[in-house]
């Protein structure tokens, strides 16, 4: 208060006396300079803060948000492709007022015109969706209606289409578009028959209920059809089969067997009836008899196998024998003989099994499986010469490369066990040569007592370098999307990129073929075009690898000639054995005392390193974790898990998967084969296999795993583990014999 009074006294004096005024002016200038200095300092501080808080485009695209969009520096989005990515992500992540949203859409569509055709193709679907969103923002309901109709026209049967059709019908009613409503209602009825149970066929209604997981309601409809005396036999049969499938989807095994117990007698009655009509001369068209005969064979086999799975083998066999007796003498019974042979094997009655196999015709679809199965019995009986003969016949007759390698390996094993060491060694060398990176090639390597040498991964060349002048523009776009980790856009772009590359390869082949026709044989030299084709294939593979799209990469690699594939793996093993998320996988593995190569090997088979993978069994993410498993292991993994979709997050999925895998290894006392098999099937099933199969040889045990998927899974995870060791270890090593402890 005292200082305020002093100011009030001095102020009039300054006004009255000019000398004091000049002094005040100087002081004022000094104050102004100080203020400017402070302002400069403040501006520098703001600039520094902005500098530290500004975002790189890559960081924004990884976690887009409206706030983050404001921190992108202009120089980051100077290139049209960068700007398009930025604007599209901003459009999706920002909740803006209608006017601002429309302004943003105008900006991104204007930028679209600056892109090349390939880039426009990548964005066109998303831009179309944005356009529809903008139309819905306007107060004009007519625009909204037209937008809905456009979106509906691009959708197949789905819940989204159901929702949009219902909205369109509501709008059409408000807009008094009476002519459109019947067609929309028809589309809705076709898409969602359960909403029109009185109008649509009962099977369509039940199927729609099932798709929407309304299983109880679907079962009720099937039961109505089964018990309706006015229904035809074909429709009753259809209802029984659909009821079985509904229970199977729910994994209700007891109920499935209950339906089987109704299907087989029903089919038998219809077969017997039509057969009697034919014998009485009252059946002119035999197609119905043929149909019921086929159904009787197939459904009897399905029921028998299901009973066998539930440890009711004798019941299943008895049922199959009874139905066989009903069939005409000329009926092909090879599938029955094969089933009886496998059942006899289960009971260790190998003589009976071989007797059934001998009844199977060489022209039968199951004949090659018979060669393998009979050879396997001879091997178990230590009749090594006979086993070798069967495996060699399989090797000669099969056209499938994987079956050839398997037959060759076990032919070598038969020779080895019969003390024909030199011949066996030659066979193993042949396997190792033609399958150096496969399961049997690795086992042959072990048999030859060779050490595995470290594999050096050569860095893949850039896409621009691979393609040079060929598709360099597309390659540049793909490379940009790879650098920015834009998986969704990459999947769209790679589909088109693959089509273009395959067209160029085909054109090259056609040109080469024409040149060969017009070129004298003596003048033909090195096949340059084949090198060109190989470069294109390699470029496509490199693009998939860079993009992290490994499943299509694996599929494409499997289509290549083995020699070409192996040549690529010699130099670039990371193509087939990637290590994405390695730091996360390694830290999680060490936390649970696992070798990182094991979860890497599991992930490679489970999801092909796709964090968004989801199976038909509702397994999620990199390690294909079930929600029930996640709930059980989240505390041990020290992660928070609430919704199944959170399992798509690698930082949640991998620790839980490693915790579960570690627990399986502990349960099985660190035994690789049963632990890995349990991860794919279940510990209960594996324990049952160990109890019922007396074979002590671990390689033979793997071949006898009854689930085909699990059998292949164990082989491939073992193969993967060896390959990851070769890539990560600096020293050579022998085959880890601990893998083969049962």
ABEGO torsion letter per residue (X at the ends): XAAAAAAAAAAAAAAABAAAAAAAAAAAAAAAAAAAAAAAAAAAAAAAAAAAABBBAAAAAABBBAAAAAABBAAAAABAAAAAAAAAAAAAABBBBAAAAAAAAAAAAAAAAABBAAAAAAAAAAAAAAAAAAAAABABAAAAAAAAAAAAAABBBBAAAAAAAAAAAAAAAAAGBAAAAAAAAAAAAAABAAABAAABBAAAAAAAAAAAGBAAAAAAAAAAAAABAABBAAAAAAAAAAAAAAAAAAGBAAAAAAAAAAAAAAAAAAAAAAAAAAAAGABABAAAAAAAAAAAAAAAAAAAAAAAAAGBAAAAAAAAAAAAAABBAABBAAAAAAAAAAAAAAAGBAAAAAAAAAABBAABAAAAAAAAAAAAAAAAAGBAAAAAAAAAAAAAABABAAAAAAAAAAAAAAAAAAGBAAAAAAAAAAAAAABAABAAAAAAAAAAGBBBBBBBBBBBBBAAAAAEABGAAAAAAAAAAAAAGBAAAAAAAAAAAAAAAAAAAAAAAAAAAAAAAABBAAABBBBAAAAAAAAAAAAAAAAAAAAGBAAAAAAAAAABBAAAAAAAAAABAAAABBABGAAAAAAAAAAAGBBAAAAAAAAAAAAGGBAABBBAAGBBEAAGBBAAAAAAAAAAAGBBBABAAAAABAAAAAAAAAAAAAAAAAAAGGBAAAAAAAAABBAAAAAAAAAABABABAAAAAAABABAAAAAAAAAAAAAAAAAAAAABABBBBBBAAAABX
